[in-house]
Amino acid sequence: MNLDRAVLSFAGLIVLLSATLAVTVNQWWIALTLFAGLNMLQASITGFCPAAKIFKALGVRPGTAFR
């Protein structure tokens, strides 16, 4: 798995998890979904993604989107 796929998989997991928690536990979990969406939007504009930095530090091989 490269860095791009790791970041996209992580973002998808967070959105699905927070949406599930919002439906089953408490509606305030939707805030995590909003945070993930805002983070993806800012990463597409600025090219900076905190999750990509963390995955890179953990040794995930580079992709083409986040360098």
CHARMM-style PDB file with segment names, atoms N, HN, CA, C and O in Angstrom:
ATOM      1  N   MET     1       0.846  -1.171   0.000  1.00  0.00      PROA
ATOM      2  CA  MET     1       0.000   0.000   0.000  1.00  0.00      PROA
ATOM      3  C   MET     1       0.892   1.235   0.000  1.00  0.00      PROA
ATOM      4  O   MET     1       1.849   1.327   0.769  1.00  0.00      PROA
ATOM      5  N   ASN     2       0.562   2.180  -0.875  1.00  0.00      PROA
ATOM      6  HN  ASN     2      -0.216   2.105  -1.499  1.00  0.00      PROA
ATOM      7  CA  ASN     2       1.355   3.410  -0.890  1.00  0.00      PROA
ATOM      8  C   ASN     2       0.663   4.490  -0.052  1.00  0.00      PROA
ATOM      9  O   ASN     2      -0.434   4.286   0.468  1.00  0.00      PROA
ATOM     10  N   LEU     3       1.321   5.630   0.064  1.00  0.00      PROA
ATOM     11  HN  LEU     3       2.212   5.796  -0.358  1.00  0.00      PROA
ATOM     12  CA  LEU     3       0.865   6.709   0.925  1.00  0.00      PROA
ATOM     13  C   LEU     3      -0.506   7.237   0.512  1.00  0.00      PROA
ATOM     14  O   LEU     3      -1.345   7.513   1.370  1.00  0.00      PROA
ATOM     15  N   ASP     4      -0.740   7.379  -0.777  1.00  0.00      PROA
ATOM     16  HN  ASP     4      -0.059   7.155  -1.474  1.00  0.00      PROA
ATOM     17  CA  ASP     4      -2.025   7.902  -1.259  1.00  0.00      PROA
ATOM     18  C   ASP     4      -3.185   6.990  -0.841  1.00  0.00      PROA
ATOM     19  O   ASP     4      -4.211   7.455  -0.344  1.00  0.00      PROA
ATOM     20  N   ARG     5      -3.001   5.705  -1.050  1.00  0.00      PROA
ATOM     21  HN  ARG     5      -2.168   5.327  -1.453  1.00  0.00      PROA
ATOM     22  CA  ARG     5      -4.053   4.755  -0.687  1.00  0.00      PROA
ATOM     23  C   ARG     5      -4.259   4.696   0.812  1.00  0.00      PROA
ATOM     24  O   ARG     5      -5.391   4.552   1.274  1.00  0.00      PROA
ATOM     25  N   ALA     6      -3.178   4.805   1.585  1.00  0.00      PROA
ATOM     26  HN  ALA     6      -2.258   4.922   1.209  1.00  0.00      PROA
ATOM     27  CA  ALA     6      -3.295   4.781   3.040  1.00  0.00      PROA
ATOM     28  C   ALA     6      -4.103   5.978   3.531  1.00  0.00      PROA
ATOM     29  O   ALA     6      -4.971   5.828   4.391  1.00  0.00      PROA
ATOM     30  N   VAL     7      -3.827   7.161   2.996  1.00  0.00      PROA
ATOM     31  HN  VAL     7      -3.122   7.283   2.298  1.00  0.00      PROA
ATOM     32  CA  VAL     7      -4.544   8.370   3.411  1.00  0.00      PROA
ATOM     33  C   VAL     7      -6.014   8.273   3.022  1.00  0.00      PROA
ATOM     34  O   VAL     7      -6.885   8.577   3.837  1.00  0.00      PROA
ATOM     35  N   LEU     8      -6.303   7.859   1.805  1.00  0.00      PROA
ATOM     36  HN  LEU     8      -5.596   7.612   1.143  1.00  0.00      PROA
ATOM     37  CA  LEU     8      -7.691   7.750   1.373  1.00  0.00      PROA
ATOM     38  C   LEU     8      -8.448   6.672   2.153  1.00  0.00      PROA
ATOM     39  O   LEU     8      -9.619   6.854   2.486  1.00  0.00      PROA
ATOM     40  N   SER     9      -7.790   5.569   2.438  1.00  0.00      PROA
ATOM     41  HN  SER     9      -6.839   5.421   2.167  1.00  0.00      PROA
ATOM     42  CA  SER     9      -8.419   4.507   3.228  1.00  0.00      PROA
ATOM     43  C   SER     9      -8.713   4.985   4.644  1.00  0.00      PROA
ATOM     44  O   SER     9      -9.780   4.709   5.191  1.00  0.00      PROA
ATOM     45  N   PHE    10      -7.765   5.701   5.232  1.00  0.00      PROA
ATOM     46  HN  PHE    10      -6.897   5.925   4.787  1.00  0.00      PROA
ATOM     47  CA  PHE    10      -7.944   6.226   6.587  1.00  0.00      PROA
ATOM     48  C   PHE    10      -9.097   7.231   6.625  1.00  0.00      PROA
ATOM     49  O   PHE    10      -9.930   7.187   7.530  1.00  0.00      PROA
ATOM     50  N   ALA    11      -9.146   8.133   5.648  1.00  0.00      PROA
ATOM     51  HN  ALA    11      -8.470   8.169   4.912  1.00  0.00      PROA
ATOM     52  CA  ALA    11     -10.221   9.130   5.599  1.00  0.00      PROA
ATOM     53  C   ALA    11     -11.584   8.450   5.447  1.00  0.00      PROA
ATOM     54  O   ALA    11     -12.546   8.824   6.117  1.00  0.00      PROA
ATOM     55  N   GLY    12     -11.660   7.469   4.581  1.00  0.00      PROA
ATOM     56  HN  GLY    12     -10.878   7.165   4.036  1.00  0.00      PROA
ATOM     57  CA  GLY    12     -12.906   6.732   4.403  1.00  0.00      PROA
ATOM     58  C   GLY    12     -13.326   6.008   5.669  1.00  0.00      PROA
ATOM     59  O   GLY    12     -14.505   5.997   6.022  1.00  0.00      PROA
ATOM     60  N   LEU    13     -12.367   5.404   6.351  1.00  0.00      PROA
ATOM     61  HN  LEU    13     -11.409   5.413   6.065  1.00  0.00      PROA
ATOM     62  CA  LEU    13     -12.657   4.708   7.598  1.00  0.00      PROA
ATOM     63  C   LEU    13     -13.190   5.672   8.653  1.00  0.00      PROA
ATOM     64  O   LEU    13     -14.155   5.361   9.350  1.00  0.00      PROA
ATOM     65  N   ILE    14     -12.570   6.828   8.770  1.00  0.00      PROA
ATOM     66  HN  ILE    14     -11.785   7.081   8.203  1.00  0.00      PROA
ATOM     67  CA  ILE    14     -13.014   7.827   9.747  1.00  0.00      PROA
ATOM     68  C   ILE    14     -14.433   8.300   9.442  1.00  0.00      PROA
ATOM     69  O   ILE    14     -15.252   8.428  10.352  1.00  0.00      PROA
ATOM     70  N   VAL    15     -14.728   8.559   8.173  1.00  0.00      PROA
ATOM     71  HN  VAL    15     -14.062   8.454   7.434  1.00  0.00      PROA
ATOM     72  CA  VAL    15     -16.071   9.014   7.796  1.00  0.00      PROA
ATOM     73  C   VAL    15     -17.106   7.931   8.104  1.00  0.00      PROA
ATOM     74  O   VAL    15     -18.148   8.222   8.692  1.00  0.00      PROA
ATOM     75  N   LEU    16     -16.832   6.701   7.718  1.00  0.00      PROA
ATOM     76  HN  LEU    16     -15.985   6.465   7.241  1.00  0.00      PROA
ATOM     77  CA  LEU    16     -17.782   5.619   7.982  1.00  0.00      PROA
ATOM     78  C   LEU    16     -17.958   5.364   9.478  1.00  0.00      PROA
ATOM     79  O   LEU    16     -19.077   5.167   9.951  1.00  0.00      PROA
ATOM     80  N   LEU    17     -16.859   5.368  10.213  1.00  0.00      PROA
ATOM     81  HN  LEU    17     -15.950   5.528   9.829  1.00  0.00      PROA
ATOM     82  CA  LEU    17     -16.924   5.140  11.656  1.00  0.00      PROA
ATOM     83  C   LEU    17     -17.703   6.245  12.352  1.00  0.00      PROA
ATOM     84  O   LEU    17     -18.564   5.961  13.185  1.00  0.00      PROA
ATOM     85  N   SER    18     -17.418   7.488  12.029  1.00  0.00      PROA
ATOM     86  HN  SER    18     -16.718   7.719  11.353  1.00  0.00      PROA
ATOM     87  CA  SER    18     -18.098   8.585  12.701  1.00  0.00      PROA
ATOM     88  C   SER    18     -19.575   8.659  12.319  1.00  0.00      PROA
ATOM     89  O   SER    18     -20.409   8.999  13.157  1.00  0.00      PROA
ATOM     90  N   ALA    19     -19.907   8.348  11.076  1.00  0.00      PROA
ATOM     91  HN  ALA    19     -19.230   8.071  10.395  1.00  0.00      PROA
ATOM     92  CA  ALA    19     -21.321   8.325  10.675  1.00  0.00      PROA
ATOM     93  C   ALA    19     -22.067   7.214  11.420  1.00  0.00      PROA
ATOM     94  O   ALA    19     -23.201   7.409  11.859  1.00  0.00      PROA
ATOM     95  N   THR    20     -21.433   6.061  11.558  1.00  0.00      PROA
ATOM     96  HN  THR    20     -20.512   5.902  11.201  1.00  0.00      PROA
ATOM     97  CA  THR    20     -22.048   4.959  12.300  1.00  0.00      PROA
ATOM     98  C   THR    20     -22.241   5.328  13.761  1.00  0.00      PROA
ATOM     99  O   THR    20     -23.292   5.057  14.342  1.00  0.00      PROA
ATOM    100  N   LEU    21     -21.223   5.947  14.355  1.00  0.00      PROA
ATOM    101  HN  LEU    21     -20.369   6.166  13.883  1.00  0.00      PROA
ATOM    102  CA  LEU    21     -21.335   6.362  15.756  1.00  0.00      PROA
ATOM    103  C   LEU    21     -22.393   7.449  15.934  1.00  0.00      PROA
ATOM    104  O   LEU    21     -23.077   7.483  16.956  1.00  0.00      PROA
ATOM    105  N   ALA    22     -22.530   8.326  14.963  1.00  0.00      PROA
ATOM    106  HN  ALA    22     -21.974   8.298  14.132  1.00  0.00      PROA
ATOM    107  CA  ALA    22     -23.542   9.380  15.041  1.00  0.00      PROA
ATOM    108  C   ALA    22     -24.953   8.788  15.021  1.00  0.00      PROA
ATOM    109  O   ALA    22     -25.855   9.309  15.678  1.00  0.00      PROA
ATOM    110  N   VAL    23     -25.144   7.709  14.274  1.00  0.00      PROA
ATOM    111  HN  VAL    23     -24.411   7.286  13.741  1.00  0.00      PROA
ATOM    112  CA  VAL    23     -26.460   7.086  14.190  1.00  0.00      PROA
ATOM    113  C   VAL    23     -26.743   6.231  15.422  1.00  0.00      PROA
ATOM    114  O   VAL    23     -27.870   6.210  15.918  1.00  0.00      PROA
ATOM    115  N   THR    24     -25.729   5.527  15.915  1.00  0.00      PROA
ATOM    116  HN  THR    24     -24.814   5.544  15.512  1.00  0.00      PROA
ATOM    117  CA  THR    24     -25.960   4.561  16.982  1.00  0.00      PROA
ATOM    118  C   THR    24     -25.694   5.075  18.393  1.00  0.00      PROA
ATOM    119  O   THR    24     -26.318   4.601  19.342  1.00  0.00      PROA
ATOM    120  N   VAL    25     -24.782   6.034  18.554  1.00  0.00      PROA
ATOM    121  HN  VAL    25     -24.275   6.420  17.784  1.00  0.00      PROA
ATOM    122  CA  VAL    25     -24.385   6.452  19.900  1.00  0.00      PROA
ATOM    123  C   VAL    25     -24.895   7.853  20.231  1.00  0.00      PROA
ATOM    124  O   VAL    25     -25.712   8.038  21.133  1.00  0.00      PROA
ATOM    125  N   ASN    26     -24.395   8.828  19.486  1.00  0.00      PROA
ATOM    126  HN  ASN    26     -23.731   8.678  18.753  1.00  0.00      PROA
ATOM    127  CA  ASN    26     -24.737  10.216  19.779  1.00  0.00      PROA
ATOM    128  C   ASN    26     -24.556  11.031  18.512  1.00  0.00      PROA
ATOM    129  O   ASN    26     -23.587  10.847  17.776  1.00  0.00      PROA
ATOM    130  N   GLN    27     -25.489  11.927  18.267  1.00  0.00      PROA
ATOM    131  HN  GLN    27     -26.276  12.076  18.865  1.00  0.00      PROA
ATOM    132  CA  GLN    27     -25.448  12.707  17.033  1.00  0.00      PROA
ATOM    133  C   GLN    27     -24.229  13.620  16.935  1.00  0.00      PROA
ATOM    134  O   GLN    27     -23.885  14.053  15.835  1.00  0.00      PROA
ATOM    135  N   TRP    28     -23.578  13.919  18.031  1.00  0.00      PROA
ATOM    136  HN  TRP    28     -23.857  13.567  18.924  1.00  0.00      PROA
ATOM    137  CA  TRP    28     -22.403  14.802  17.994  1.00  0.00      PROA
ATOM    138  C   TRP    28     -21.193  14.166  17.329  1.00  0.00      PROA
ATOM    139  O   TRP    28     -20.226  14.863  17.023  1.00  0.00      PROA
ATOM    140  N   TRP    29     -21.224  12.855  17.097  1.00  0.00      PROA
ATOM    141  HN  TRP    29     -22.010  12.289  17.345  1.00  0.00      PROA
ATOM    142  CA  TRP    29     -20.135  12.195  16.374  1.00  0.00      PROA
ATOM    143  C   TRP    29     -20.046  12.677  14.931  1.00  0.00      PROA
ATOM    144  O   TRP    29     -19.031  12.471  14.267  1.00  0.00      PROA
ATOM    145  N   ILE    30     -21.104  13.316  14.447  1.00  0.00      PROA
ATOM    146  HN  ILE    30     -21.929  13.484  14.987  1.00  0.00      PROA
ATOM    147  CA  ILE    30     -21.081  13.851  13.082  1.00  0.00      PROA
ATOM    148  C   ILE    30     -20.013  14.936  12.952  1.00  0.00      PROA
ATOM    149  O   ILE    30     -19.557  15.227  11.847  1.00  0.00      PROA
ATOM    150  N   ALA    31     -19.618  15.531  14.064  1.00  0.00      PROA
ATOM    151  HN  ALA    31     -19.989  15.295  14.962  1.00  0.00      PROA
ATOM    152  CA  ALA    31     -18.550  16.540  14.045  1.00  0.00      PROA
ATOM    153  C   ALA    31     -17.245  15.944  13.531  1.00  0.00      PROA
ATOM    154  O   ALA    31     -16.478  16.630  12.855  1.00  0.00      PROA
ATOM    155  N   LEU    32     -16.982  14.681  13.840  1.00  0.00      PROA
ATOM    156  HN  LEU    32     -17.605  14.123  14.389  1.00  0.00      PROA
ATOM    157  CA  LEU    32     -15.777  14.025  13.325  1.00  0.00      PROA
ATOM    158  C   LEU    32     -15.847  13.867  11.812  1.00  0.00      PROA
ATOM    159  O   LEU    32     -14.833  14.004  11.127  1.00  0.00      PROA
ATOM    160  N   THR    33     -17.024  13.580  11.289  1.00  0.00      PROA
ATOM    161  HN  THR    33     -17.848  13.468  11.846  1.00  0.00      PROA
ATOM    162  CA  THR    33     -17.207  13.509   9.843  1.00  0.00      PROA
ATOM    163  C   THR    33     -16.929  14.860   9.205  1.00  0.00      PROA
ATOM    164  O   THR    33     -16.255  14.944   8.178  1.00  0.00      PROA
ATOM    165  N   LEU    34     -17.451  15.920   9.818  1.00  0.00      PROA
ATOM    166  HN  LEU    34     -17.999  15.853  10.652  1.00  0.00      PROA
ATOM    167  CA  LEU    34     -17.207  17.269   9.312  1.00  0.00      PROA
ATOM    168  C   LEU    34     -15.726  17.623   9.355  1.00  0.00      PROA
ATOM    169  O   LEU    34     -15.206  18.231   8.419  1.00  0.00      PROA
ATOM    170  N   PHE    35     -15.050  17.251  10.424  1.00  0.00      PROA
ATOM    171  HN  PHE    35     -15.473  16.757  11.184  1.00  0.00      PROA
ATOM    172  CA  PHE    35     -13.614  17.512  10.542  1.00  0.00      PROA
ATOM    173  C   PHE    35     -12.848  16.788   9.439  1.00  0.00      PROA
ATOM    174  O   PHE    35     -11.951  17.363   8.822  1.00  0.00      PROA
ATOM    175  N   ALA    36     -13.199  15.537   9.194  1.00  0.00      PROA
ATOM    176  HN  ALA    36     -13.928  15.070   9.695  1.00  0.00      PROA
ATOM    177  CA  ALA    36     -12.512  14.773   8.146  1.00  0.00      PROA
ATOM    178  C   ALA    36     -12.743  15.409   6.782  1.00  0.00      PROA
ATOM    179  O   ALA    36     -11.816  15.518   5.979  1.00  0.00      PROA
ATOM    180  N   GLY    37     -13.964  15.824   6.523  1.00  0.00      PROA
ATOM    181  HN  GLY    37     -14.717  15.736   7.175  1.00  0.00      PROA
ATOM    182  CA  GLY    37     -14.266  16.472   5.249  1.00  0.00      PROA
ATOM    183  C   GLY    37     -13.516  17.780   5.074  1.00  0.00      PROA
ATOM    184  O   GLY    37     -12.977  18.048   4.000  1.00  0.00      PROA
ATOM    185  N   LEU    38     -13.477  18.596   6.119  1.00  0.00      PROA
ATOM    186  HN  LEU    38     -13.914  18.378   6.991  1.00  0.00      PROA
ATOM    187  CA  LEU    38     -12.736  19.857   6.051  1.00  0.00      PROA
ATOM    188  C   LEU    38     -11.242  19.614   5.857  1.00  0.00      PROA
ATOM    189  O   LEU    38     -10.576  20.348   5.127  1.00  0.00      PROA
ATOM    190  N   ASN    39     -10.722  18.580   6.515  1.00  0.00      PROA
ATOM    191  HN  ASN    39     -11.263  17.984   7.108  1.00  0.00      PROA
ATOM    192  CA  ASN    39      -9.308  18.257   6.374  1.00  0.00      PROA
ATOM    193  C   ASN    39      -8.992  17.808   4.953  1.00  0.00      PROA
ATOM    194  O   ASN    39      -7.951  18.176   4.408  1.00  0.00      PROA
ATOM    195  N   MET    40      -9.880  17.013   4.341  1.00  0.00      PROA
ATOM    196  HN  MET    40     -10.725  16.714   4.783  1.00  0.00      PROA
ATOM    197  CA  MET    40      -9.665  16.583   2.955  1.00  0.00      PROA
ATOM    198  C   MET    40      -9.731  17.777   2.010  1.00  0.00      PROA
ATOM    199  O   MET    40      -8.964  17.852   1.050  1.00  0.00      PROA
ATOM    200  N   LEU    41     -10.640  18.707   2.275  1.00  0.00      PROA
ATOM    201  HN  LEU    41     -11.263  18.646   3.055  1.00  0.00      PROA
ATOM    202  CA  LEU    41     -10.755  19.903   1.443  1.00  0.00      PROA
ATOM    203  C   LEU    41      -9.498  20.761   1.530  1.00  0.00      PROA
ATOM    204  O   LEU    41      -8.970  21.193   0.505  1.00  0.00      PROA
ATOM    205  N   GLN    42      -9.015  21.010   2.747  1.00  0.00      PROA
ATOM    206  HN  GLN    42      -9.444  20.658   3.580  1.00  0.00      PROA
ATOM    207  CA  GLN    42      -7.813  21.824   2.882  1.00  0.00      PROA
ATOM    208  C   GLN    42      -6.595  21.124   2.301  1.00  0.00      PROA
ATOM    209  O   GLN    42      -5.710  21.789   1.763  1.00  0.00      PROA
ATOM    210  N   ALA    43      -6.523  19.803   2.395  1.00  0.00      PROA
ATOM    211  HN  ALA    43      -7.242  19.263   2.833  1.00  0.00      PROA
ATOM    212  CA  ALA    43      -5.400  19.070   1.811  1.00  0.00      PROA
ATOM    213  C   ALA    43      -5.416  19.177   0.288  1.00  0.00      PROA
ATOM    214  O   ALA    43      -4.360  19.236  -0.342  1.00  0.00      PROA
ATOM    215  N   SER    44      -6.603  19.202  -0.300  1.00  0.00      PROA
ATOM    216  HN  SER    44      -7.461  19.154   0.211  1.00  0.00      PROA
ATOM    217  CA  SER    44      -6.678  19.328  -1.759  1.00  0.00      PROA
ATOM    218  C   SER    44      -6.272  20.714  -2.229  1.00  0.00      PROA
ATOM    219  O   SER    44      -5.793  20.877  -3.351  1.00  0.00      PROA
ATOM    220  N   ILE    45      -6.460  21.711  -1.378  1.00  0.00      PROA
ATOM    221  HN  ILE    45      -6.849  21.579  -0.466  1.00  0.00      PROA
ATOM    222  CA  ILE    45      -6.110  23.086  -1.736  1.00  0.00      PROA
ATOM    223  C   ILE    45      -4.638  23.384  -1.448  1.00  0.00      PROA
ATOM    224  O   ILE    45      -3.940  23.969  -2.276  1.00  0.00      PROA
ATOM    225  N   THR    46      -4.177  22.977  -0.266  1.00  0.00      PROA
ATOM    226  HN  THR    46      -4.744  22.502   0.407  1.00  0.00      PROA
ATOM    227  CA  THR    46      -2.820  23.334   0.157  1.00  0.00      PROA
ATOM    228  C   THR    46      -1.772  22.278  -0.165  1.00  0.00      PROA
ATOM    229  O   THR    46      -0.591  22.600  -0.296  1.00  0.00      PROA
ATOM    230  N   GLY    47      -2.192  21.014  -0.293  1.00  0.00      PROA
ATOM    231  HN  GLY    47      -3.152  20.753  -0.186  1.00  0.00      PROA
ATOM    232  CA  GLY    47      -1.239  19.934  -0.508  1.00  0.00      PROA
ATOM    233  C   GLY    47      -0.629  19.406   0.778  1.00  0.00      PROA
ATOM    234  O   GLY    47       0.213  18.509   0.739  1.00  0.00      PROA
ATOM    235  N   PHE    48      -1.041  19.951   1.919  1.00  0.00      PROA
ATOM    236  HN  PHE    48      -1.725  20.680   1.950  1.00  0.00      PROA
ATOM    237  CA  PHE    48      -0.539  19.502   3.220  1.00  0.00      PROA
ATOM    238  C   PHE    48      -1.580  18.616   3.883  1.00  0.00      PROA
ATOM    239  O   PHE    48      -2.731  19.019   4.053  1.00  0.00      PROA
ATOM    240  N   CYS    49      -1.175  17.416   4.256  1.00  0.00      PROA
ATOM    241  HN  CYS    49      -0.240  17.089   4.119  1.00  0.00      PROA
ATOM    242  CA  CYS    49      -2.085  16.476   4.906  1.00  0.00      PROA
ATOM    243  C   CYS    49      -1.401  15.900   6.147  1.00  0.00      PROA
ATOM    244  O   CYS    49      -0.405  15.186   6.026  1.00  0.00      PROA
ATOM    245  N   PRO    50      -1.922  16.200   7.337  1.00  0.00      PROA
ATOM    246  CA  PRO    50      -1.315  15.668   8.560  1.00  0.00      PROA
ATOM    247  C   PRO    50      -1.260  14.137   8.579  1.00  0.00      PROA
ATOM    248  O   PRO    50      -0.276  13.562   9.044  1.00  0.00      PROA
ATOM    249  N   ALA    51      -2.296  13.479   8.083  1.00  0.00      PROA
ATOM    250  HN  ALA    51      -3.095  13.946   7.705  1.00  0.00      PROA
ATOM    251  CA  ALA    51      -2.296  12.013   8.067  1.00  0.00      PROA
ATOM    252  C   ALA    51      -1.176  11.483   7.172  1.00  0.00      PROA
ATOM    253  O   ALA    51      -0.551  10.472   7.491  1.00  0.00      PROA
ATOM    254  N   ALA    52      -0.925  12.161   6.058  1.00  0.00      PROA
ATOM    255  HN  ALA    52      -1.433  12.982   5.799  1.00  0.00      PROA
ATOM    256  CA  ALA    52       0.152  11.736   5.161  1.00  0.00      PROA
ATOM    257  C   ALA    52       1.502  11.845   5.859  1.00  0.00      PROA
ATOM    258  O   ALA    52       2.361  10.979   5.694  1.00  0.00      PROA
ATOM    259  N   LYS    53       1.691  12.906   6.638  1.00  0.00      PROA
ATOM    260  HN  LYS    53       0.993  13.609   6.773  1.00  0.00      PROA
ATOM    261  CA  LYS    53       2.948  13.064   7.380  1.00  0.00      PROA
ATOM    262  C   LYS    53       3.128  11.921   8.387  1.00  0.00      PROA
ATOM    263  O   LYS    53       4.224  11.381   8.539  1.00  0.00      PROA
ATOM    264  N   ILE    54       2.049  11.568   9.060  1.00  0.00      PROA
ATOM    265  HN  ILE    54       1.159  12.007   8.937  1.00  0.00      PROA
ATOM    266  CA  ILE    54       2.124  10.491  10.062  1.00  0.00      PROA
ATOM    267  C   ILE    54       2.412   9.150   9.393  1.00  0.00      PROA
ATOM    268  O   ILE    54       3.277   8.402   9.849  1.00  0.00      PROA
ATOM    269  N   PHE    55       1.687   8.841   8.304  1.00  0.00      PROA
ATOM    270  HN  PHE    55       0.984   9.449   7.933  1.00  0.00      PROA
ATOM    271  CA  PHE    55       1.924   7.585   7.602  1.00  0.00      PROA
ATOM    272  C   PHE    55       3.340   7.528   7.037  1.00  0.00      PROA
ATOM    273  O   PHE    55       3.974   6.473   7.048  1.00  0.00      PROA
ATOM    274  N   LYS    56       3.829   8.649   6.550  1.00  0.00      PROA
ATOM    275  HN  LYS    56       3.314   9.506   6.541  1.00  0.00      PROA
ATOM    276  CA  LYS    56       5.196   8.702   6.008  1.00  0.00      PROA
ATOM    277  C   LYS    56       6.221   8.412   7.106  1.00  0.00      PROA
ATOM    278  O   LYS    56       7.195   7.692   6.887  1.00  0.00      PROA
ATOM    279  N   ALA    57       5.984   8.988   8.294  1.00  0.00      PROA
ATOM    280  HN  ALA    57       5.193   9.573   8.472  1.00  0.00      PROA
ATOM    281  CA  ALA    57       6.883   8.739   9.433  1.00  0.00      PROA
ATOM    282  C   ALA    57       6.840   7.277   9.876  1.00  0.00      PROA
ATOM    283  O   ALA    57       7.815   6.758  10.420  1.00  0.00      PROA
ATOM    284  N   LEU    58       5.706   6.619   9.641  1.00  0.00      PROA
ATOM    285  HN  LEU    58       4.915   7.041   9.199  1.00  0.00      PROA
ATOM    286  CA  LEU    58       5.572   5.209   9.996  1.00  0.00      PROA
ATOM    287  C   LEU    58       6.173   4.282   8.952  1.00  0.00      PROA
ATOM    288  O   LEU    58       6.204   3.065   9.138  1.00  0.00      PROA
ATOM    289  N   GLY    59       6.652   4.861   7.846  1.00  0.00      PROA
ATOM    290  HN  GLY    59       6.626   5.849   7.695  1.00  0.00      PROA
ATOM    291  CA  GLY    59       7.361   4.064   6.859  1.00  0.00      PROA
ATOM    292  C   GLY    59       6.538   3.598   5.667  1.00  0.00      PROA
ATOM    293  O   GLY    59       6.983   2.731   4.915  1.00  0.00      PROA
ATOM    294  N   VAL    60       5.348   4.156   5.481  1.00  0.00      PROA
ATOM    295  HN  VAL    60       4.986   4.860   6.093  1.00  0.00      PROA
ATOM    296  CA  VAL    60       4.549   3.797   4.314  1.00  0.00      PROA
ATOM    297  C   VAL    60       5.242   4.369   3.081  1.00  0.00      PROA
ATOM    298  O   VAL    60       5.661   5.526   3.080  1.00  0.00      PROA
ATOM    299  N   ARG    61       5.361   3.555   2.031  1.00  0.00      PROA
ATOM    300  HN  ARG    61       5.020   2.615   2.032  1.00  0.00      PROA
ATOM    301  CA  ARG    61       6.102   4.014   0.860  1.00  0.00      PROA
ATOM    302  C   ARG    61       5.368   5.151   0.154  1.00  0.00      PROA
ATOM    303  O   ARG    61       4.138   5.188   0.154  1.00  0.00      PROA
ATOM    304  N   PRO    62       6.097   6.055  -0.432  1.00  0.00      PROA
ATOM    305  CA  PRO    62       5.494   7.251  -1.046  1.00  0.00      PROA
ATOM    306  C   PRO    62       4.573   6.931  -2.203  1.00  0.00      PROA
ATOM    307  O   PRO    62       4.716   5.916  -2.884  1.00  0.00      PROA
ATOM    308  N   GLY    63       3.622   7.829  -2.404  1.00  0.00      PROA
ATOM    309  HN  GLY    63       3.505   8.653  -1.850  1.00  0.00      PROA
ATOM    310  CA  GLY    63       2.738   7.773  -3.559  1.00  0.00      PROA
ATOM    311  C   GLY    63       3.051   8.956  -4.442  1.00  0.00      PROA
ATOM    312  O   GLY    63       4.186   9.431  -4.471  1.00  0.00      PROA
ATOM    313  N   THR    64       2.054   9.436  -5.161  1.00  0.00      PROA
ATOM    314  HN  THR    64       1.132   9.050  -5.137  1.00  0.00      PROA
ATOM    315  CA  THR    64       2.298  10.572  -6.050  1.00  0.00      PROA
ATOM    316  C   THR    64       1.599  11.852  -5.592  1.00  0.00      PROA
ATOM    317  O   THR    64       1.996  12.942  -6.001  1.00  0.00      PROA
ATOM    318  N   ALA    65       0.568  11.743  -4.753  1.00  0.00      PROA
ATOM    319  HN  ALA    65       0.245  10.857  -4.420  1.00  0.00      PROA
ATOM    320  CA  ALA    65      -0.188  12.937  -4.375  1.00  0.00      PROA
ATOM    321  C   ALA    65       0.463  13.695  -3.214  1.00  0.00      PROA
ATOM    322  O   ALA    65       0.558  14.921  -3.274  1.00  0.00      PROA
ATOM    323  N   PHE    66       0.905  13.019  -2.183  1.00  0.00      PROA
ATOM    324  HN  PHE    66       0.828  12.023  -2.134  1.00  0.00      PROA
ATOM    325  CA  PHE    66       1.448  13.672  -0.985  1.00  0.00      PROA
ATOM    326  C   PHE    66       2.939  13.407  -0.904  1.00  0.00      PROA
ATOM    327  O   PHE    66       3.369  12.281  -0.654  1.00  0.00      PROA
ATOM    328  N   ARG    67       3.719  14.447  -1.116  1.00  0.00      PROA
ATOM    329  HN  ARG    67       3.370  15.362  -1.319  1.00  0.00      PROA
ATOM    330  CA  ARG    67       5.183  14.280  -1.094  1.00  0.00      PROA
ATOM    331  C   ARG    67       5.814  15.066   0.015  1.00  0.00      PROA
ATOM    332  OT1 ARG    67       7.035  15.037   0.175  1.00  0.00      PROA
TER     333      ARG     67
END
